Amino acid sequence: MQIYAFVFAILLAITHILAKNMRFIRIIPRSRFLSVGGGVSVGYVFIHILPELKEHQELFDETDIMLSYLEHHAYLLAMLGLVIFYALERVAKESQKKNQQDTGNNKPKKGAFWLHISSFFFYNGLIGYLLIHRDSEGLLNLVLYVIAMGLHFIVVDYGLRTHHKDTYNRIGRWLLALAVLIGWGVGVITEIPESSLALLFAFLSGGIILNVLKEELPEDRESNIWAFSLGAFGYVALLLIIV
């Protein structure tokens, strides 16, 4: 199974590298493909990831860890992931606005860029790690995971490129591609405790939800609700049928 995970890690990394060449996604009204991709990502979270948070919560209840005194902290960590990535999005937008006022350059300052990219480096590394260590085993589940995350990467890539423009093309996309491979490599050579993995898994779920919705909800995106719904419900139906 590790060889499949390696191939898929490369494919996910290539997604970030080549996404800038997908010219059909750079349109307003928003490309239907991006809305479908966002819907698929959200569908995967609600059918695969969130139900597993219940299992993680039960694990926390049985394990003496730092947050064990908090009730429902698996869900709190999912909320934390959502809030952190929301805050990062606001930092990037405010930096972009201020930089344009000060210099006329319509992109965030370098500090905001590195903060944004560092957070997504960790985010992508975790996704790469989960190619090796996931609750759902088997090649079919791995393929479904890779499809959902590949489409999610395209959505994330579009958002980061919109913010950081040529800086993201020159530096950011390569770092995020590398992060997936590093995450996969860490997964091969080590296995973190199940309780710690559950913490990261919960955090990731909140991040995925926010990173999809922040691209779909802004009015200026003119997103396609039918394409988003098709992606979400279509993928959910597929998961329920074949898993």
C-alpha positions as CSV (number, residue, x, y, z in Angstrom):
1,M,0.0,0.0,0.0
2,Q,2.9,2.4,0.6
3,I,3.9,2.4,-3.1
4,Y,0.3,3.5,-3.9
5,A,0.5,6.2,-1.3
6,F,3.9,7.4,-2.7
7,V,2.4,7.6,-6.2
8,F,-0.6,9.5,-4.9
9,A,1.7,11.9,-2.9
10,I,3.4,12.8,-6.1
11,L,0.1,13.3,-7.9
12,L,-1.1,15.6,-5.1
13,A,2.2,17.5,-5.2
14,I,1.9,17.9,-9.0
15,T,-1.6,19.3,-8.5
16,H,-0.1,22.4,-6.7
17,I,2.6,22.8,-9.3
18,L,0.4,22.6,-12.4
19,A,-2.8,24.2,-11.1
20,K,-1.7,27.6,-12.3
21,N,-1.9,26.3,-15.9
22,M,-5.7,25.5,-15.5
23,R,-6.7,28.7,-17.2
24,F,-10.4,27.7,-17.3
25,I,-10.7,28.1,-13.5
26,R,-9.7,31.8,-13.6
27,I,-13.0,33.2,-14.6
28,I,-15.9,35.2,-13.0
29,P,-18.6,33.9,-12.6
30,R,-16.6,31.3,-10.7
31,S,-15.6,28.2,-12.6
32,R,-18.1,25.4,-12.2
33,F,-15.1,23.1,-11.8
34,L,-14.0,24.9,-8.6
35,S,-17.5,24.8,-7.2
36,V,-17.7,21.1,-7.9
37,G,-14.3,20.6,-6.3
38,G,-15.3,22.5,-3.2
39,G,-18.5,20.5,-3.0
40,V,-16.6,17.2,-3.2
41,S,-14.2,18.3,-0.4
42,V,-17.1,19.3,1.9
43,G,-18.9,16.0,1.1
44,Y,-15.8,14.0,2.0
45,V,-15.5,15.9,5.3
46,F,-19.1,15.4,6.3
47,I,-19.3,11.7,5.3
48,H,-15.8,10.5,6.2
49,I,-14.0,12.9,8.6
50,L,-16.7,14.3,10.9
51,P,-18.2,10.8,11.7
52,E,-14.6,9.7,12.7
53,L,-14.5,12.6,15.1
54,K,-16.9,10.7,17.3
55,E,-14.4,7.8,17.4
56,H,-11.6,10.3,18.2
57,Q,-13.8,11.8,21.0
58,E,-14.2,8.3,22.5
59,L,-10.4,7.9,22.3
60,F,-9.8,11.1,24.1
61,D,-12.2,10.1,26.8
62,E,-10.1,7.0,27.4
63,T,-6.7,8.6,27.2
64,D,-5.0,10.9,29.7
65,I,-3.8,13.7,27.6
66,M,-3.5,17.5,28.1
67,L,-7.0,18.3,26.9
68,S,-8.8,15.4,28.5
69,Y,-10.6,17.7,31.0
70,L,-12.4,19.4,28.1
71,E,-15.7,18.0,27.1
72,H,-16.2,17.4,23.4
73,H,-12.7,18.7,22.6
74,A,-12.4,16.8,19.4
75,Y,-15.1,19.0,18.0
76,L,-13.5,22.0,19.7
77,L,-10.3,21.3,17.8
78,A,-12.3,21.1,14.6
79,M,-13.7,24.6,15.4
80,L,-10.2,25.7,16.3
81,G,-8.9,24.7,12.8
82,L,-11.8,26.6,11.2
83,V,-11.1,29.7,13.4
84,I,-7.4,29.7,12.8
85,F,-7.7,29.5,9.0
86,Y,-10.4,32.2,9.1
87,A,-7.9,34.4,11.0
88,L,-5.2,33.7,8.5
89,E,-7.5,34.6,5.7
90,R,-8.3,37.9,7.4
91,V,-4.7,38.7,8.0
92,A,-3.9,38.1,4.3
93,K,-6.8,40.3,3.2
94,E,-5.9,43.1,5.6
95,S,-2.3,43.0,4.6
96,Q,-3.2,43.1,0.9
97,K,-5.5,46.1,1.5
98,K,-2.9,48.0,3.5
99,N,-0.1,47.2,1.0
100,Q,-2.2,48.5,-1.9
101,Q,-2.9,51.7,0.0
102,D,0.8,52.2,0.9
103,T,2.6,51.0,-2.2
104,G,-0.1,50.4,-4.9
105,N,0.9,46.7,-4.9
106,N,-2.2,44.6,-4.8
107,K,-0.9,41.6,-2.7
108,P,-0.1,41.0,0.9
109,K,3.2,41.9,2.4
110,K,6.0,39.3,2.8
111,G,5.3,38.7,6.4
112,A,1.6,37.8,5.7
113,F,2.7,35.6,2.8
114,W,5.1,33.6,4.9
115,L,2.5,33.2,7.7
116,H,-0.1,32.0,5.2
117,I,2.3,29.6,3.5
118,S,3.7,28.2,6.7
119,S,0.2,27.3,7.9
120,F,-0.6,25.6,4.7
121,F,2.7,23.9,4.7
122,F,1.7,22.2,7.9
123,Y,-1.8,21.6,6.5
124,N,-0.5,19.9,3.4
125,G,2.0,17.9,5.4
126,L,-0.8,16.5,7.5
127,I,-2.8,15.6,4.3
128,G,0.4,13.8,3.0
129,Y,0.8,12.0,6.4
130,L,-2.7,10.8,6.2
131,L,-1.9,9.0,2.9
132,I,-0.2,6.5,5.1
133,H,-2.1,6.7,8.4
134,R,-5.9,6.9,8.1
135,D,-8.7,5.3,10.0
136,S,-10.2,4.0,6.7
137,E,-7.9,1.4,5.2
138,G,-7.8,-0.2,1.7
139,L,-6.9,1.0,-1.8
140,L,-10.5,2.2,-2.6
141,N,-10.6,4.4,0.4
142,L,-7.2,5.8,-0.4
143,V,-8.3,6.6,-4.0
144,L,-11.4,8.4,-2.7
145,Y,-9.3,10.4,-0.2
146,V,-6.9,11.4,-3.0
147,I,-9.7,12.5,-5.3
148,A,-11.2,14.7,-2.6
149,M,-7.9,16.2,-1.5
150,G,-6.7,16.7,-5.1
151,L,-9.8,18.7,-5.9
152,H,-9.5,20.5,-2.6
153,F,-5.8,21.4,-3.4
154,I,-7.0,23.1,-6.7
155,V,-9.5,25.2,-4.7
156,V,-6.9,26.1,-2.1
157,D,-4.3,26.8,-4.8
158,Y,-6.7,29.2,-6.5
159,G,-7.4,31.1,-3.3
160,L,-3.7,31.5,-2.4
161,R,-2.8,32.6,-6.0
162,T,-5.5,35.1,-5.9
163,H,-4.0,36.6,-2.7
164,H,-0.3,36.3,-3.3
165,K,-0.1,36.3,-7.2
166,D,3.4,35.9,-8.6
167,T,5.0,35.4,-5.2
168,Y,2.9,32.3,-4.8
169,N,3.7,31.1,-8.3
170,R,7.5,31.5,-7.7
171,I,7.7,30.2,-4.1
172,G,4.4,29.1,-2.5
173,R,3.2,26.4,-4.8
174,W,6.6,24.6,-4.7
175,L,6.7,24.7,-0.9
176,L,3.2,23.3,-0.7
177,A,4.0,20.6,-3.1
178,L,7.1,19.7,-1.1
179,A,5.0,19.7,2.1
180,V,2.8,16.8,0.8
181,L,5.9,14.7,0.1
182,I,7.4,15.5,3.4
183,G,4.2,14.5,5.2
184,W,4.2,11.2,3.3
185,G,7.8,10.6,4.2
186,V,7.1,11.3,7.9
187,G,4.3,8.8,7.7
188,V,6.5,6.2,6.2
189,I,9.3,6.4,8.8
190,T,7.2,7.1,11.9
191,E,3.8,6.7,13.4
192,I,2.6,9.3,15.9
193,P,0.4,8.1,18.8
194,E,-3.2,7.6,17.9
195,S,-4.4,10.2,20.3
196,S,-2.1,12.9,18.8
197,L,-3.2,11.9,15.3
198,A,-6.8,12.3,16.4
199,L,-6.0,15.8,17.5
200,L,-4.5,16.7,14.1
201,F,-7.3,14.9,12.2
202,A,-9.9,17.0,14.1
203,F,-8.0,20.2,13.4
204,L,-7.7,19.4,9.7
205,S,-11.5,18.8,9.3
206,G,-12.2,22.4,10.5
207,G,-9.5,23.8,8.2
208,I,-10.9,22.0,5.1
209,I,-14.5,23.3,5.8
210,L,-13.3,26.9,6.2
211,N,-10.9,26.8,3.2
212,V,-13.8,25.6,0.9
213,L,-16.4,27.9,2.2
214,K,-14.2,31.0,2.1
215,E,-13.8,30.4,-1.6
216,E,-17.5,29.8,-2.3
217,L,-19.3,32.4,-0.1
218,P,-17.8,35.8,-1.2
219,E,-20.3,37.6,-3.4
220,D,-17.6,38.7,-5.9
221,R,-16.9,35.1,-6.7
222,E,-20.4,34.6,-8.2
223,S,-20.2,30.9,-7.2
224,N,-22.4,28.3,-8.8
225,I,-24.7,26.8,-6.1
226,W,-25.8,24.0,-8.5
227,A,-22.2,23.0,-9.3
228,F,-21.3,23.0,-5.6
229,S,-24.4,21.0,-4.7
230,L,-23.7,18.5,-7.5
231,G,-20.1,18.0,-6.2
232,A,-21.2,17.6,-2.6
233,F,-24.2,15.4,-3.0
234,G,-22.8,13.5,-6.0
235,Y,-19.7,12.6,-4.1
236,V,-21.6,11.7,-0.9
237,A,-23.8,9.4,-3.0
238,L,-20.7,7.8,-4.5
239,L,-19.2,7.2,-1.0
240,L,-22.4,5.7,0.3
241,I,-22.7,3.4,-2.6
242,I,-19.2,2.0,-2.9
243,V,-17.7,2.3,0.6
